[in-house]
């Protein structure tokens, strides 16, 4: 599992399109999910929803950082902006930002 985390951290876009780079990362993340599945939400435990939400938010933030870290230098201005934007806003604007840059 450690090797997968390292691979995701050091993976670079290189000459690949953003979609291909994302697909490679997604494959690593899917393998990691097999080893370490998300917590199961349950209404029976009062704090379970909060813990579930926090765990999911952290997982997404780590993946956003891994994804943006591997971009080509031409995306540096977008990457620095994205890392400071609220996560939900990022998810809404991500598609728009990279559609215009990579011709997705």
C-alpha positions as CSV (number, residue, x, y, z in Angstrom):
1,X,0.0,0.0,0.0
2,X,2.9,2.4,0.7
3,X,4.2,1.9,-2.8
4,X,0.8,3.0,-4.2
5,X,0.9,6.2,-2.1
6,X,4.4,6.9,-3.3
7,X,3.5,6.2,-6.9
8,X,0.5,8.6,-6.7
9,X,2.6,11.3,-5.0
10,X,5.4,11.2,-7.6
11,X,3.3,10.6,-10.8
12,X,3.7,13.4,-13.3
13,X,1.6,14.3,-16.3
14,X,4.5,14.5,-18.7
15,X,3.4,14.5,-22.3
16,X,0.0,13.0,-21.5
17,X,-3.3,14.8,-21.7
18,X,-4.8,15.8,-18.4
19,X,-7.5,13.1,-18.9
20,X,-4.8,10.4,-19.4
21,X,-2.9,11.6,-16.3
22,X,-6.1,11.6,-14.3
23,X,-6.9,8.0,-15.5
24,X,-3.5,6.8,-14.3
25,X,-4.0,8.4,-10.9
26,X,-7.6,7.0,-10.7
27,X,-6.3,3.5,-11.2
28,X,-3.9,3.9,-8.3
29,X,-6.6,5.4,-6.1
30,X,-8.9,2.5,-7.0
31,X,-6.3,0.1,-5.9
32,X,-5.8,2.0,-2.6
33,X,-9.5,2.0,-2.0
34,X,-9.4,-1.8,-2.2
35,X,-6.9,-1.9,0.6
36,X,-8.4,0.9,2.6
37,X,-12.2,1.4,2.0
38,X,-14.1,4.4,3.0
39,X,-15.8,4.3,6.4
40,X,-19.5,3.2,6.4
41,X,-22.0,5.9,7.4
42,X,-24.5,4.9,10.0
43,X,-27.3,6.8,11.6
44,X,-27.1,4.7,14.7
45,X,-24.0,6.5,15.9
46,X,-24.4,10.2,16.6
47,X,-21.0,11.3,15.5
48,X,-20.7,8.9,12.6
49,X,-21.9,11.4,10.0
50,X,-19.4,14.0,11.0
51,X,-16.5,11.5,11.0
52,X,-17.6,10.1,7.7
53,X,-17.8,13.6,6.2
54,X,-14.3,14.6,7.6
55,X,-12.8,11.4,6.3
56,X,-14.2,11.9,2.8
57,X,-13.1,15.5,2.7
58,X,-9.6,14.7,3.7
59,X,-9.4,11.9,1.1
60,X,-10.6,14.3,-1.6
61,X,-8.1,17.0,-0.5
62,X,-5.2,14.6,-0.7
63,X,-6.3,13.4,-4.1
64,X,-6.6,17.0,-5.4
65,X,-3.1,17.7,-4.1
66,X,-1.7,14.6,-5.8
67,X,-3.5,15.5,-9.0
68,X,-2.5,19.1,-9.2
69,X,1.1,18.3,-8.1
70,X,1.7,16.2,-11.2
71,X,0.6,18.8,-13.7
72,X,2.9,20.3,-16.4
73,X,4.5,23.6,-15.6
74,X,2.0,25.4,-17.9
75,X,-0.7,24.7,-15.3
76,X,1.2,26.3,-12.4
77,X,-1.1,29.4,-12.2
78,X,-4.2,27.2,-12.1
79,X,-2.7,24.7,-9.6
80,X,-1.7,27.5,-7.1
81,X,-5.2,29.0,-7.4
82,X,-7.0,25.6,-7.0
83,X,-5.1,24.7,-3.9
84,X,-6.4,27.8,-2.1
85,X,-10.0,27.6,-3.3
86,X,-12.7,25.9,-1.3
87,X,-13.0,22.2,-2.2
88,X,-16.6,22.4,-3.3
89,X,-15.8,25.5,-5.5
90,X,-12.9,23.6,-6.9
91,X,-15.0,20.6,-7.9
92,X,-17.5,23.0,-9.6
93,X,-14.8,25.0,-11.5
94,X,-12.3,22.2,-12.2
95,X,-14.0,21.0,-15.4
96,X,-14.3,24.6,-16.8
97,X,-10.7,25.5,-16.0
98,X,-9.1,22.4,-17.7
99,X,-11.6,22.2,-20.6
100,X,-10.2,25.5,-21.8
101,X,-6.5,24.5,-21.2
102,X,-6.4,20.9,-22.5
103,X,-9.2,20.7,-25.1
104,X,-11.0,18.0,-23.1
